[in-house]
Amino acid sequence: MSHYILNGTASRYLGVNSSRMPVIRITLLIISILSGALCCFPQTRIHGRVTDERNHPIEFATVRVAGTSVGVNTDAEGRYRLTAPAADTLRILFSCIGYRDGERKLVKVRGNDLAVNMKLKKASRQLREVQIAEYKKQLGSMQQVDADAYRHSPDVTGGSVESMLSTFAGVTPSDELSSAYSVRGGSYDENSVYVDGVELFRRLLVTNGQQEGLSVINPSMVDKLIFSTGGFPAAYSDKMSSALDITYRRPHGLDGNVSLGLMGAELCIGQGIDRFSQLHGLRYKRNASLLATGDEKGEYDPRYFDYQTKIEVNLDERFKVSLLGNIALNSYRFTPRNRTTKFGTVDDVKHFNVYFDGHEHDKFETWFGALALNYVPSRSSGYTLLFSGNRSNELIAYDITGEYWLDDAMNDDDDAPIGVGRYHEHARDRLKATVYSMSLQGRNAVSRHMIDYGVTLNHESVSEFSREWELRDSAGFSLPGNSAGDLLMLYNMSSDNSLSSNRVMAFLQDTYRIDNGRGFFSLNGGVRVSYWDFNRELLISPRLNIGYVPASGSNWAFRFATGLYYQSPFYKELRRIVTDEHGNSSVTLNKDIKAQRSVQFIIGSDYTFRAFNRPFKLSAEAYCKALSRLNPYEIDNLRIVYAGDNSSSGYAAGLDLRLFGEFVPGSDSWLSLSVMKSQETINGVKVPLPNDRRYSVALYFTDYFPRIPRMKVNLRGIFADGLPVTMPHSTRDKGYFRTSPYKRVDIGLAYNILPEIDNADGRRRRFINSMWLGVDCFNLFDISNVGSYYWVKTADDVSYAVPNSLTRRMLNVRLTVDF
């Protein structure tokens, strides 16, 4: 039947000459025979993903089978799929402009379905030909940070993300031993931190950096980092200062790194096979030699251990399941022996000696897990169901006695000391905190709008049992004394409290972008709502971000942010210390506490330009925060003691400047400058905020040696104003003074002793990508910075503040292997 149709009606419509039909029929017959023959031979189906050095997908990469015409290009996700005839050996070639070619050899392949992933490295020979016009414009309050910028930077905390953030404009560190940081005068508790969409919590009992140990973020696992110093969108929690959003990477193939140093070791290993990936990180730190550089001499035995994992399973193209876990075990043991400190001015030098007895043993354990279910039905929508749980167990225990002498170093009369006495400090502080969370988040694109929304339910449980007291004897007299001759403690506090509460949070935000003849506009507006059943408070937080890039001046970018932000209280903010007529203090929980409030206005701009044939960006932001319903607090090292009520108000205003660019070709560096003024009113007295650093200058500089391209230099320097401090168990309205400015410079040298490319034959190494040998010098200029003060009170009720110095100069050697 088909024969008559082809020679009749169909031949006329197709314009085919009937005389040539035998030839066509023969051709079709041959094609059919060859196709059937090919189908009889086994085929090899090959699929996978092509990524760059940072595991980002490479689009339009060419994947082909050597010696054949079979080849395809990767899609936007870097994925490809092809079919090739089975053979004893297949060579799969990968190539893309700007990257070095890659190759995979498959041996004895017959009729298999194989997953072959490839990671392409940037072609070093083309780096000098690349011309960067400008850096990416920042149109909102969230700025993206290069996750590799701190890779080889010197840092006593182990290359933490927070140490790099402390060099940003508006951000200042607490000290070099801690990952805590302050943003624009806010407290350490006012910073929200997210990892893969899960909010993390700080430890509550940590009093100093020696106890804190490792940062909660593993830098070797970070893929993307977004940070905001204020004015962040409604998707982020009820905090008043900053938001840090971390995304852990998804490995493709087998990769990782090992790092060994004098202060610890790290191992990070990942594997990705088609729809399954796993990433594991182990860290161990023991910085006893670093702590021994302080004034207090003794036996330091700190041990910090951390294990983190991320596991992903793609059930299909639309559904993904991921698991995030973290186990942190930190132990700090210290047996002090003696201490010698000289302090004062040139004309008035004091000499302080202490001989100790006793020991301290602290433990901080954290167990964390999160399960995420992701459903992405299309490119314009996605949904995430997230379950997480966080449990911490904290213990601080010490019994330390000491005999001290305070002398005038300018006075040769050894028989007349200023103060001599004995003291006994005791603490047994235990705290357990558990937070369970369940959230549902979604995203939908409608025309030019990107709508994000979500709802979260938290259950929080905290229990605390604490006993602290201090006995002081000066020149044979117990302090404080009374006429009855009773033995009184200089300080005592007890706490036996528990808290069980529920918190509901929801947000809705819309991001709208438009590009017209006047320029590019970006608008982000949203609202965040939360309710806590402990104090029965409903919070409504509207937020707005506007960005603009003018068409007439594309080198400029402007942004504006405003909003009503709250600092939703957790457990520490509820604690209110009540003292009876005998001087005994106890802790109660204030159920009438309200969230602290901040109305923020931020205006900023970026200007990109080229100088010395290299790209640069100058950023400036001016901000003003009107603060109300503040919960006053005082800082002793890392311990934050809240008043437990909303009894003050104030403001914070300032200007942040940052110059970012390639000061040296091929490496990013930046210089930051911040000035600020903050104030609050306590009992009618105007005082600065506890984290009021009136000025701060920070430098992060990278360089390399032209004649030794394998050698890298990293320099990190901070110069910041001192903080206002008070006497123990006092407040700033009764008097305060400022510590000396914080000054510190760390420098590191790293040499790639085994580069990725073997210069002898120009081929890639198969197993080891690079091997770096580094030497770090901490506190290059050996500056004695002040972390806190030890207060000595004489029998005639005169108090002296003896500074507790931080770490001094020290060298560290580390070896890092990337594979």
Secondary structure, DSSP 4 states (H G I P E B T S, - for coil): -HHHHHHTHHHHHHT--GGGHHHHHHHHHHHHHHHHHHHHS-EEEEEEEEE-TTS-B-TT-EEEETTSS-EEE--TTSEEEEEEE-EEEEEEEEE-TTB--EEEEEEEE-S-EEE--EEPPB-GGGGGG-----PPP--SS-EEE-TTTTTT---TTSS-HHHHHTTSTTEEES-TT---EEETT--GGGEEEEETTEE----SS--SHHHH-S-SS-GGGEEEEEEESS---TTS-S-SSEEEEEEE----EEEEEEEEETTEEEEEEEEEETTEEEEEEEEEE--HHHHTTSSEEEEEEEEEEEEEEEEEEESSSSEEEEEEEEEEEEEEEEEEEEEEEEEE-SSSEEEEEEEEEEEEEEEEEEEEEEEEEEEEEETTEEEEEEEEEEEEEEEEEEEEEEEEEEEETT---TT--SEEEEEEEEEEEEEEEEEEEEEEEEEEEETTEEEEEEEEEEEEEEEEEEEEEEEEEETTEEES--TT-----SEEEEEEEEEEEEEEEEEEEEEEEEEETTEEEEEEEEEEEEEETTTTEEEEEEEEEEEEEESS-TTEEEEEEEEEEEE---SGGGEEEEE-TTS-EEEEE-TT---EEEEEEEEEEEEEEEETTEEEEEEEEEEEEEEEEE--EEEETTEEEE-SS--EEEEEEEEEEEEEEEEETTEEEEEEEEEEEEEEEETTEEE--TT--SEEEEEEEEEEETTEEEEEEEEEEEEEPPPEE--TT--GGG--EEPPPEEEEEEEEEEEEE-SB-TTT-PBPSS-SEEEEEEEEESTT----EEEEEEEE-TTS-EEEEEEE----EEEEEEEEE-
